[in-house]
Amino acid sequence: MRKLVLGSVLALSGSLAMVGCTQASAVSESQATPATKMQHMQGQHHKGGQHMGKRGGGFEKLNLTAEQKAQMKALRQAQKQNHQANRQQHQAQMQKMQAQTQALINSPTLNTTALNNLAEQHAAHSKQRFIQRVQSQHAMAQILTDEQKAELQKMREDRQAKFKGRMGKRADHTNAATQ
């Protein structure tokens, strides 16, 4: 039972760390200049030379008006300032949780109360980041017209179908290789 709980906590902490790194990378990438994006993408081999994890949700293809572009820019700038203001606090919190995790792993007996508290901290942190991301996406969606929202939804569905197709091909390839 202890191994199961410990394994679950380790998997959860690893997942949360990956989500945090991915989001931090996405935020820094969305704020990068075209020149720094090109430098960042060197050595990556993607179709069209674009980074597959590119953020922006396809807004660049929606023919935004100048006013909409200005509103989007203002929102992104506010998000950037908020992220920068909370960055040190977030890093300190993550380091503290990592130290607590290591202490639990290295202790001769597993303190389940401390483990549960740490899991709750991780869950609360993940929840807060999720809420911030959805609030941000909602604010940006409010800038769009109904036609632009419909087009954005269509683009997202197309991207999701394309992803599922790639994953299906990958699974087929893996199954064929194991036979």
C-alpha positions as CSV (number, residue, x, y, z in Angstrom):
1,M,0.0,0.0,0.0
2,R,2.8,2.4,0.9
3,K,4.5,1.7,-2.4
4,L,1.3,2.5,-4.3
5,V,0.8,5.7,-2.4
6,L,4.4,6.7,-2.9
7,G,4.3,5.8,-6.5
8,S,1.1,7.9,-7.0
9,V,2.7,10.9,-5.3
10,L,5.8,10.6,-7.4
11,A,3.8,10.4,-10.6
12,L,1.7,13.3,-9.5
13,S,4.7,15.5,-8.6
14,G,6.4,14.6,-11.9
15,S,3.3,15.4,-13.9
16,L,2.9,18.7,-12.1
17,A,6.5,19.6,-12.7
18,M,6.1,18.9,-16.4
19,V,2.9,21.0,-16.5
20,G,4.7,23.8,-14.8
21,C,7.7,23.6,-17.1
22,T,5.5,23.4,-20.2
23,Q,3.4,26.4,-19.2
24,A,6.5,28.4,-18.3
25,S,8.0,27.5,-21.6
26,A,4.8,28.4,-23.4
27,V,4.5,31.8,-21.7
28,S,8.1,32.6,-22.4
29,E,7.7,31.5,-26.0
30,S,4.6,33.6,-26.5
31,Q,6.5,36.6,-25.3
32,A,9.5,36.0,-27.4
33,T,10.4,38.1,-30.4
34,P,10.5,36.5,-33.9
35,A,14.3,36.5,-33.8
36,T,14.5,34.7,-30.5
37,K,11.9,32.2,-31.6
38,M,14.0,31.4,-34.6
39,Q,17.0,30.9,-32.3
40,H,15.0,28.7,-30.0
41,M,13.7,26.6,-32.8
42,Q,17.2,25.8,-34.3
43,G,17.8,22.1,-34.3
44,Q,14.0,21.3,-34.2
45,H,12.6,19.5,-37.2
46,H,8.9,20.3,-37.6
47,K,6.9,20.7,-40.7
48,G,7.0,24.3,-42.0
49,G,9.7,25.2,-39.5
50,Q,7.1,26.0,-36.8
51,H,7.3,24.8,-33.3
52,M,4.4,22.3,-32.7
53,G,3.8,23.6,-29.2
54,K,3.2,27.2,-30.4
55,R,0.8,29.1,-28.3
56,G,-1.7,31.7,-29.5
57,G,-4.5,29.2,-30.1
58,G,-4.7,30.2,-33.8
59,F,-5.6,33.8,-33.3
60,E,-3.2,34.9,-36.0
61,K,-5.4,33.1,-38.6
62,L,-8.6,34.9,-37.5
63,N,-8.1,38.2,-39.3
64,L,-8.3,40.2,-36.1
65,T,-9.0,43.9,-36.4
66,A,-6.4,46.4,-35.2
67,E,-8.5,47.0,-32.1
68,Q,-8.8,43.3,-31.4
69,K,-5.0,42.9,-31.8
70,A,-4.4,45.8,-29.4
71,Q,-6.8,44.2,-26.8
72,M,-5.1,40.8,-27.2
73,K,-1.7,42.5,-26.8
74,A,-2.9,44.3,-23.6
75,L,-4.2,41.0,-22.2
76,R,-0.9,39.2,-22.9
77,Q,1.1,42.0,-21.4
78,A,-1.0,41.9,-18.2
79,Q,-0.5,38.1,-18.1
80,K,3.2,38.5,-18.5
81,Q,3.4,41.1,-15.7
82,N,1.4,38.8,-13.5
83,H,3.5,35.8,-14.3
84,Q,6.7,37.8,-13.6
85,A,5.4,39.1,-10.3
86,N,4.6,35.6,-9.2
87,R,7.5,33.8,-10.7
88,Q,9.9,33.9,-7.7
89,Q,7.2,32.9,-5.3
90,H,6.2,30.0,-7.5
91,Q,9.8,28.9,-7.8
92,A,10.3,29.0,-4.1
93,Q,7.1,27.1,-3.5
94,M,8.1,24.4,-6.0
95,Q,11.6,24.1,-4.4
96,K,10.0,23.8,-1.0
97,M,7.6,21.1,-2.2
98,Q,10.5,19.2,-3.9
99,A,12.5,19.3,-0.7
100,Q,9.5,18.0,1.2
101,T,9.0,15.2,-1.4
102,Q,12.7,14.2,-1.1
103,A,12.4,14.2,2.7
104,L,9.4,11.9,2.5
105,I,11.2,9.6,0.1
106,N,14.4,9.4,2.2
107,S,12.7,8.9,5.5
108,P,12.8,5.5,7.0
109,T,9.0,5.4,7.4
110,L,6.4,7.1,5.3
111,N,4.5,9.9,7.1
112,T,1.1,9.6,5.4
113,T,-0.2,12.8,6.9
114,A,2.7,14.8,5.5
115,L,2.3,12.9,2.2
116,N,-1.4,13.8,2.0
117,N,-0.7,17.4,2.9
118,L,2.0,17.6,0.1
119,A,-0.4,16.0,-2.3
120,E,-3.1,18.6,-1.4
121,Q,-0.5,21.4,-2.0
122,H,0.3,20.0,-5.4
123,A,-3.4,19.7,-6.2
124,A,-4.1,23.3,-5.1
125,H,-1.2,24.6,-7.1
126,S,-2.4,22.7,-10.2
127,K,-5.9,23.9,-9.7
128,Q,-4.8,27.6,-9.4
129,R,-2.8,27.4,-12.7
130,F,-5.8,25.7,-14.4
131,I,-8.1,28.5,-13.2
132,Q,-5.7,31.2,-14.4
133,R,-5.4,29.5,-17.8
134,V,-9.1,29.2,-18.3
135,Q,-9.7,32.8,-17.2
136,S,-7.1,34.0,-19.7
137,Q,-8.6,32.0,-22.5
138,H,-12.1,33.3,-21.6
139,A,-10.9,36.9,-21.6
140,M,-9.3,36.4,-25.0
141,A,-12.5,34.7,-26.4
142,Q,-14.6,37.7,-25.3
143,I,-12.6,39.9,-27.7
144,L,-13.6,37.7,-30.7
145,T,-16.7,38.0,-32.8
146,D,-19.1,35.1,-33.1
147,E,-17.7,34.3,-36.5
148,Q,-14.2,34.3,-35.2
149,K,-15.2,32.1,-32.3
150,A,-16.7,29.6,-34.7
151,E,-13.6,29.6,-36.9
152,L,-11.4,29.2,-33.8
153,Q,-13.5,26.2,-32.7
154,K,-13.3,24.6,-36.1
155,M,-9.5,25.1,-36.1
156,R,-9.2,23.5,-32.7
157,E,-11.4,20.5,-33.8
158,D,-9.2,20.1,-36.9
159,R,-6.1,20.2,-34.8
160,Q,-7.5,17.7,-32.3
161,A,-8.5,15.3,-35.2
162,K,-5.0,15.6,-36.7
163,F,-3.5,14.8,-33.3
164,K,-5.7,11.8,-32.8
165,G,-4.8,10.6,-36.3
166,R,-1.1,10.9,-35.5
167,M,-1.6,9.1,-32.2
168,G,-3.5,6.3,-34.0
169,K,-0.7,5.9,-36.5
170,R,1.9,5.8,-33.7
171,A,-0.1,3.1,-31.8
172,D,-0.4,1.1,-35.1
173,H,3.4,1.5,-35.7
174,T,4.1,0.4,-32.1
175,N,1.8,-2.6,-32.3
176,A,3.4,-3.7,-35.6
177,A,6.9,-3.4,-34.1
178,T,6.0,-5.6,-31.1
179,Q,4.5,-8.4,-33.3
